Amino acid sequence: MQSNPAATTKPTGSLIQKIESVVERIPVETLFPQRQPLDVELGAGDGSFLAKYAQANLHRNFIGVERLLGRLRKIDRKGMRAGLTNLRLVRIEASYFLEFLLPEQAIDALHVYFPDPWPKRKHRKNRLINERFTDLARRALRPGGIVHLRTDDADYYSQMVRVFDGNAAFERIETAPKIASVITDFERNFRLRNVPTLAASYRLKVSSTDRQ
């Protein structure tokens, strides 16, 4: 069986990727030693999901996006210890990364877990997941790509489901057990406090032109 370079080659330095320009899209295929399906997690937290899932899926590449440097460094340490050459990290606002830095049809899966719920009605306009987000996700995903969502806020969950159900380009699917079984730091704390969490996954439909 042919070996996977991501499994045998140790990373050097840091997994945190320096952004050369904030006005040009990142050539994501050049970030990794091997071209593979690409997942992006927006708001990676302490990397509880990202590092574990990347280690279990060396046949895929991963980009973790996080605004807070302390969290990003924590993920970096986890990834370096595990030797994850299939993981890269970017420090920037999640919404900006999705809209301005990801090329079109560049990724195969988008993970957004426990984003800030902005529970006050007057602040809900600040939520990451809205109608515009579905269009940005559609642009970034390859046909057949999947968006995975989780939250503990029932109102935000209703909004997530409403906006994705309202975008005809997506269809709701069952979250794969291998993804659902990998929990985040927030999710672990919620479970300890018996706070229920809610999840949904959506697939970008493949059109007839995509099949050609």
C-alpha positions in Angstrom: 0.0 0.0 0.0 1.3 3.4 -0.9 2.2 5.6 2.1 0.5 8.9 2.7 3.1 11.8 2.9 0.8 13.5 5.5 1.2 10.5 7.7 5.0 10.2 7.4 6.4 13.7 7.1 6.8 15.8 10.2 5.9 19.5 9.9 8.6 22.1 10.8 8.3 25.5 12.3 4.7 26.4 12.7 1.4 25.5 11.2 0.2 29.1 11.4 0.1 30.4 7.8 1.3 34.0 7.2 -1.2 35.8 4.9 0.7 37.6 2.2 -2.2 39.7 1.1 -5.7 40.5 2.5 -7.0 41.5 -0.9 -6.0 38.5 -2.9 -7.4 35.0 -2.7 -5.1 32.4 -1.1 -3.9 29.6 -3.5 -4.9 27.0 -1.0 -3.5 24.1 -3.1 0.0 25.4 -2.4 -0.3 25.3 1.4 0.1 21.5 1.7 2.6 18.9 0.6 -0.1 16.8 -1.0 -3.2 17.9 -3.0 -6.2 16.3 -1.2 -9.9 17.2 -0.4 -9.9 20.3 1.7 -11.9 21.1 4.9 -12.2 24.5 6.5 -13.3 25.1 10.1 -14.4 28.7 10.8 -13.8 29.6 14.5 -11.6 26.7 15.4 -11.5 27.5 19.2 -8.9 25.5 20.9 -8.8 22.9 18.1 -10.5 20.1 20.0 -12.4 19.1 16.9 -9.9 20.2 14.2 -6.8 18.5 15.5 -8.5 15.2 16.3 -10.4 15.1 13.1 -7.4 16.0 11.0 -5.3 13.3 12.7 -8.0 10.7 11.9 -8.3 11.8 8.3 -4.8 12.1 6.9 -6.2 11.7 3.4 -7.8 15.2 3.7 -6.3 18.7 4.2 -7.6 21.1 6.8 -7.5 24.9 7.4 -8.5 26.2 10.8 -9.5 29.9 11.0 -9.4 31.6 14.3 -9.2 35.3 15.3 -7.7 34.9 18.7 -3.9 34.3 18.7 -3.8 32.4 22.0 -6.3 29.8 20.6 -4.4 29.6 17.4 -1.1 28.9 19.1 -2.8 26.2 21.2 -4.0 24.5 18.0 -0.5 24.9 16.5 1.0 23.1 19.5 -1.5 20.2 19.2 -0.9 19.9 15.4 2.9 20.0 15.7 2.9 17.4 18.4 0.8 15.1 16.3 2.9 15.8 13.2 -0.1 17.0 11.1 1.3 18.2 7.8 -2.3 18.2 6.5 -3.2 21.1 8.8 -2.8 24.8 8.3 -4.0 27.7 10.5 -5.0 31.2 9.6 -5.5 34.1 12.0 -8.3 36.3 10.7 -12.0 37.0 11.0 -14.0 34.0 9.8 -16.4 36.0 7.7 -13.6 37.9 6.0 -11.7 34.6 5.2 -14.8 33.1 3.7 -15.8 36.1 1.5 -12.4 37.5 0.4 -9.6 34.9 0.8 -11.1 31.5 -0.2 -11.1 30.9 -4.0 -14.3 29.7 -5.6 -15.0 26.0 -5.4 -11.9 25.5 -3.3 -13.2 23.3 -0.5 -15.0 20.1 0.1 -16.4 20.7 3.6 -17.1 23.7 5.8 -17.4 23.3 9.6 -18.9 26.0 11.8 -19.3 24.9 15.4 -20.8 27.1 18.2 -20.3 30.5 16.7 -21.2 33.5 18.9 -25.1 33.3 19.1 -25.5 37.1 19.7 -28.7 36.3 21.7 -30.0 39.8 22.1 -32.5 40.7 19.3 -30.7 43.9 18.5 -27.4 42.1 18.0 -28.6 39.2 15.8 -27.5 41.1 12.7 -24.0 40.2 13.8 -24.5 36.5 13.5 -22.2 34.7 11.1 -24.8 32.3 9.7 -27.3 34.3 7.7 -28.7 34.4 4.2 -25.5 35.9 2.8 -23.4 33.2 4.5 -25.2 30.5 2.4 -24.3 32.3 -0.8 -20.7 32.6 0.3 -20.6 28.9 1.3 -22.1 28.0 -2.1 -19.3 29.9 -3.9 -16.5 28.4 -1.8 -17.7 24.8 -1.9 -17.1 22.3 -4.7 -20.3 20.7 -6.1 -21.3 18.1 -3.6 -19.5 19.8 -0.8 -21.0 19.9 2.7 -21.6 22.5 5.4 -21.6 21.2 9.0 -23.2 23.3 11.7 -23.6 23.1 15.5 -24.9 25.4 18.2 -26.4 25.3 21.7 -28.7 28.3 21.0 -32.1 27.1 19.8 -33.0 30.5 18.2 -29.7 30.5 16.3 -30.2 26.9 15.2 -33.7 27.9 13.9 -32.0 30.7 11.9 -29.3 28.4 10.6 -31.8 25.8 9.3 -34.1 28.5 7.9 -31.4 30.2 5.8 -30.0 27.0 4.4 -33.4 25.5 3.8 -34.2 28.7 2.0 -31.2 28.4 -0.4 -32.3 26.1 -3.2 -28.6 25.2 -3.9 -28.4 23.1 -0.7 -30.1 20.0 0.5 -30.2 18.8 4.1 -28.5 15.6 4.9 -27.7 13.5 8.0 -24.5 14.4 9.8 -22.0 11.6 9.4 -21.5 9.7 12.7 -17.7 10.0 12.3 -18.1 13.8 12.4 -20.7 13.9 15.1 -18.6 11.8 17.4 -15.8 14.4 17.5 -16.8 17.0 20.0 -15.5 20.5 20.5 -14.3 22.2 23.7 -17.6 24.1 23.9 -19.6 21.0 23.3 -17.7 19.1 26.1 -18.6 21.9 28.6 -22.2 21.9 27.5 -22.5 18.2 28.0 -21.0 18.4 31.5 -23.8 21.0 32.3 -26.5 18.9 30.5 -27.0 21.7 28.0 -28.4 20.1 24.7 -26.6 20.9 21.5 -28.1 21.0 18.0 -26.5 20.0 14.7 -27.3 20.2 11.0 -25.5 19.4 7.7 -26.2 20.6 4.2 -24.9 19.4 0.9 -24.3 21.6 -2.1 -26.4 20.1 -4.9 -24.6 18.9 -8.0 -26.2 20.5 -11.1 -26.3 19.0 -14.6 -23.5 21.3 -15.8 -21.3 20.2 -12.9 -21.7 16.6 -14.0 -20.4 17.4 -17.5 
